[in-house]
Amino acid sequence: MKKFIIVIILMFIGITSFAQNKNAKSTIEVDGVCMMCKERIEKAAVRTKGVKSAVWDVKTHELKLIFDERKTNLETISQSIANVGHDTKAIIATDEAYGTVHNCCKYRDEAVKKDHEN
């Protein structure tokens, strides 16, 4: 009976360790308007432990990610991005964090958005 219980426990541990992907791919929407935003967003994402790759598209506002699900998740990555002043669908940057972005990066300002439409 002891052997049976040990086998069941080991199987459970094995199954749960395989349930998380070390090369998970996902896309999240992040607000921004320019190449300075791109650099800031990508840097914040990559500095999050477990993120292997982050590429943000200025036109589509999509951040394509490759990350280790055993070390991080989308909420943590979104929080890292919000901490440097950029809104995601999941987490809105605080006014204080938003205030730290350069004036040309004020994506909440309609005039700034229009300036970057060209």
Protein Blocks (a to p, Z undefined) as FASTA:
>chain_A
ZZmmmmmmmmmmmmmmmmpcfkbccddddddfbfklmmmmmmmmmmpghiabdcddfklo
pacddddfklmcfklmmmmmmmnopacfklccdfklmmmpcfklmmkbmklmmmmmZZ
